[in-house]
Amino acid sequence: MLLDDSFKEKYSTSNFEGEYIIHDLSQRLTMATSGSFTSKYSIDATIFPYISLIALESGSVRSDDTECIKMLKPDGVSSDVFQEKQSNYFFFLMQTIGVEKLNTWLSKINFGQLEKETFNGFPYLNNCLKISLEDQLLVLKSLYFLNLPFSYQSMIDVKNNFQTKKFGEKEVRWMEVTTNGKTWIIGWFTVKKYTYLFVQHTKKLDPKLISTKTPFQILGDLFYRIGYIESGECSQFGF
C-alpha cells in the first residue's frame, strides 16, 4: 500500500477537490490518496452497470433484452442529452426491479453503505447510498474478474460497454459520471499484459469558475506521472 496525497495539489490548481485509488493487478500494489479509504461519496450513476446485471439476473427484463447494457455507453448524442436519457431509463428499470429486490442484490455485492436509518425509495435518487473509493474499487475488481453473482455473459457484455480508447498496445476502459459538479471515473488501464484498475472522485471547489482541466484530463496527468503513458500519448487517449 502506497499512500500519496501529493497529487491533491494538481486537483486544487484545476479547481477540484479529488481522491484517487489505483490497483496494479500484476504486482498487487495499491496507490491511493488517504481519503480513498475514509471518505464516502454518493454512488450516483456508477450504480448503473450493476442495475443492468441485477435486472437481467432477477428476471426483471428478458435475458435477450440488450437495452439495459447498451444504455451504459454514450450513443453519440451530447453528454447532457444522453445523461438525461440514461437516467430516465435506469429510473424506470429500478422501479421495475423494486426497492426490496434491489437492496438484496446490492447487499450481495457489497456496493455502498446506507447512511440513513430509514431507507425510502431508490438509493441513486435520494442520495442515501454512499461508497468509498476503496469499496468502489473492490466491486470493480470483482466485475473485472467476472466474480460477481451474475451470469458470465452478462458481466462480459457490461465490461464491453465501458467507453474504450486504444493506442498501440495500450487501452483504457472507463465509465464517467458527473452529477452537480461531482465526477466519478472508474475503469482499468491495460499496457500489454499489465492491468491497472482505477477509481477517481472529484468535486468542483468553486462551481462558478471554469476549471482549467476536466477530471478525465487530470486522470491522464496522474497516469503520466506514474509512468503508464508518455507525454505525447495524452492527446491520443483524450487526456
N, C-alpha and C positions, 0 to 999 in steps of 0.2 A: 504494500500500500504506500503510495506516494502522495502526500497532501501538498498542494501547491496553490496558494492564494495570490501569487504574484500577478497572475493574468487578470485579476479583477480590475487592475488599473486600465487594461485595454477596454473592458466593458464600460467603465465610468467615463473615459475620454470619448466614447461613442454615444454617450447619453443613455447608458443602460446599467442596471444592476444585474449581475449574472453569476450563474453557477454552472459547472460542467463536471461530468464524470466520464472517463474513457477506460475501457477494459480491453487489454490485449489478450485475446484468446489463446495465442500460442505460448506466451510467457506467463499467463495467469496473473498479469500485473495490472493494477488499477491505479490510475492517476486522477485526482479529483481536487476540487475546492472543498474546504471543510464543511461548508453549508450543504453540500450534496447529501450528507448523512443526517443533518439535524433539521433542515428546513423542509416544510411540506407545502406544496402548491396545488391549486385546483387542477384536476386532471384535464378539464376542458375536452377538446376533441381527440386527445390521444386515446380516449376510450373506444373510438370508432372501430379500429381493427378487431378489437375483442368483442364488440357488439355484433359485428358481422359473423364471427365464429360462433358466438352464443346463439344467434338466430338460426344458423344452419344446424348446429348440433342439437338444439332443443326442438327442432321441427317447426319453429315459428315462421320459417319460409321454406319453400320446397328446396330439396337438395340440389336441383338443377337451376335454381334461381341465382344467376351470377350478378345481379344488380347490386347486391349488398357488398360484393367485392369490388366491382368497378367504381363504385361511388367513393372509394378511398383515394383515387388518383384524380387530380385535376384534368378536366376534359377539353382544355384549350380555350375556355371562356375566361374572362377576367377573374382574378382571385376573389373579389368581393361577391361576384355573381355565383361562382362555384361554391364559396363558403356558405352562402345562404341556401343554395340548393342542397348541399350536403347536409347542413344542419336540419333542414326540414325533413329530409329523407330519414335521417337517423332518429329524429324525434318520433316519427311515425313508427319506425322499427322498434324502438324501445317501448312504445305503447303496445305494440303487438306482442312483444315478449312478456311484458308485465313486470311490475316492480319486484314482486317476491321472487320470481324465477331469475330475474336479472341479478338481484343481490346474492342469491345462492351461487350463481356461476362466478361472480366477481370475487366472492369469498374463496372459491376453489382455486382460483389462480393468484390469490393474494394481491389483488390490484386495488391499491388505495386504502385509506383508513377513514371511517366515518368520524366526522368531527362534531356532530350534533347528537344529542340523546334521542331526539325524535327525528325520524327519517321520513319526511313527507315528500313523495314524488321522486323524480329521477335525479341521480347524483350530478349528471352533467348540467342539468338545468338549474338546480337550486344551489349549486356551488358548495355542497356539504361534503363531498368526497375529495380528499386531498392525498397526495402521494409525494414521497421524497424522490430525488433523482436516483438514489441507490435502489429503491424498490422498483422504480420505473425501469431501470437497467436490468434487474433480475427477471422481470416479466418478459422484457425484450429478449433476453438471453434464452429463456425457455422457448419463445417463439422461433428464434433463430435456429435452435437445435431441434425444433419440432417436438418439444417435450410438454406441451400443454395438453389438457384433456379434451382435445378436439380431433376431428378427422385429419389424417395425414395430408390428404389432397387439399383440404380447405386451408390449412396452415401454409402450404406451399403457394396457393393462389393469393393469400393475403400478403405474403412476403414479396411475391412478384408484382404486386400492385403498389408497392412503395415507389416513390419517384426515383429515377435512376439516371446517373450520368457516368460515362466511361471515358477514359483517356489512356490509351496504351494498355498496360497490364493493371491499371488501377480503376476501381469502380466505387462509387458511393451510392448507397440506397438510403433514402430518408423519408420521413414524414414531418412536415412543418405545420404548426398550428398557432394562430395568433388570435387572441381574444382580449380586447380592452388594453392593448399595449403590452400584453404578456405573451411571450412566444416560447413554445416547446419545439425542439428539434430532436428527433430520436432516429436512430438508424445504425448503419455499420459501414465501415470503410475497408475495402479489400485491396491489398497490394500483393499480387501473385498469390501465394498460399497463406498469407497472413491476414487476419481479420481483426478489426478493432471496433467494438461496439461503443456507441457514444450517446449521451443524453445531455442536452443543454437547455437551461431555462433562463430567459432574460425578461426584464421588466423595464420599461422606459422610466427614466428618472424624472424627466420633465416632458409630459405629453405635448406641450406647446412648441417644443423645439424640434427641429428636423435632425434626426440622428445622422452622423457622418457615415455610418456603415449599417447595413442590415444585420440581423442576428446570424443569417447564413454566411455573410462575408466575415463576420467575427469568428465563426466556427472555422472558416478557411484559414484565417490568421493563426488560429490555435493549431491546426494541422501542420501548417508551415513551420511554426515554432518548434513543434515536437519532432518534425523531420519526415512526416508522412508524404508531403508534396514539396516540389520545388517552386520557387517564386514564379516562374513562367507558367506553371500549371494552374495557378489560381483562377485565371480567366477561363480556362478550359472547362473547369467544373462549375463556373458561375459564381465563384467566391469573390 
